[in-house]
């Protein structure tokens, strides 16, 4: 748990047998506020088609600078305290960390903190030392672990064309991949993918994959919604999701900024990703900012390729965090200087 305040900043580490306080002497609340604002501006500028190539490259460098700062003031002290000084050996399991940041730090990618520009031989990054997950509270983590198993069936919702929005060519790639890999998959796309149909099907499928647009409202996070076929008349909103009581394995939100809270609500972690966790999914994959369509599809396909199948043909979701971790590391190898393509995806849950 990472805490910032006017008085001091600390990480409180919960081990299986003790609690450890790690002073974050290089972190101040004022600096965290300023870094968060500049980071959001850099992410927006890096994806703004009105900017020149030089300006977008400068914005990516600014994103890198914030990732390096996060490493210096938060991640490195925590990992050093945990004794995670290097990448695990090939025959060793990857360590797991569950981050629970407070305040504005909850809008920053702690899982991607590090000096990524140093090349593949360096390990001064979180991604090269541990597998990261997030949970808003310790109670939420315990709750996700206690949930019963669901049906094992897969619901895949893909919106390559959505009224009033841009085309998503990668959505069909994701849908076809799921349908070919997992035999118990119900696919909904086009006019079939309505809010009421999806809400009716979710209780009967323990894996739910959404490849679509999403809308985040920083002023009213509870109004966040997934853009399905009839979203103009009947939005599939966060309010609809939190009312559900499910026993799901995995909700994969392959959509834009589904794990982003507005500045006023950062401490509450109110967003679509947390809504699916509250609804009953053990694992949820979301994004902190808009992601390129092709990159989102590449990561999703990689994740499912590395979820080994159970005997009944369903994905082994106990490996979700590790599958996402390796998928993001692989795309980072290709686009190391473009962190907005790979640092947005995160895992929430057990």
HELIX and SHEET records of a PDB file:
HELIX    1   1 UNK A   29  UNK A   46  1                                  18    
HELIX    2   2 UNK A   53  UNK A   70  1                                  18    
HELIX    3   3 UNK A   71  UNK A   75  3                                   5    
HELIX    4   4 UNK A   76  UNK A   81  1                                   6    
HELIX    5   5 UNK A  103  UNK A  107  5                                   5    
HELIX    6   6 UNK A  110  UNK A  112  5                                   3    
HELIX    7   7 UNK A  116  UNK A  118  5                                   3    
HELIX    8   8 UNK A  138  UNK A  146  1                                   9    
HELIX    9   9 UNK A  169  UNK A  181  1                                  13    
HELIX   10  10 UNK A  190  UNK A  192  5                                   3    
HELIX   11  11 UNK A  195  UNK A  202  1                                   8    
HELIX   12  12 UNK A  221  UNK A  223  5                                   3    
HELIX   13  13 UNK A  238  UNK A  242  1                                   5    
HELIX   14  14 UNK A  263  UNK A  268  5                                   6    
HELIX   15  15 UNK A  272  UNK A  279  1                                   8    
HELIX   16  16 UNK A  293  UNK A  305  1                                  13    
HELIX   17  17 UNK A  317  UNK A  319  5                                   3    
HELIX   18  18 UNK A  320  UNK A  334  1                                  15    
HELIX   19  19 UNK A  339  UNK A  341  5                                   3    
SHEET    1   A 3 UNK A   2  UNK A   3  0                                        
SHEET    2   A 3 UNK A  10  UNK A  14 -1                                        
SHEET    3   A 3 UNK A  19  UNK A  23 -1                                        
SHEET    1   B 2 UNK A  96  UNK A  99  0                                        
SHEET    2   B 2 UNK A 131  UNK A 134  1                                        
SHEET    1   C 6 UNK A 185  UNK A 189  0                                        
SHEET    2   C 6 UNK A 154  UNK A 158  1                                        
SHEET    3   C 6 UNK A 207  UNK A 211  1                                        
SHEET    4   C 6 UNK A 248  UNK A 254  1                                        
SHEET    5   C 6 UNK A 281  UNK A 287  1                                        
SHEET    6   C 6 UNK A 345  UNK A 349 -1                                        
SHEET    1   D 3 UNK A 213  UNK A 215  0                                        
SHEET    2   D 3 UNK A 225  UNK A 227 -1                                        
SHEET    3   D 3 UNK A 236  UNK A 237 -1                                        
END                                                                             
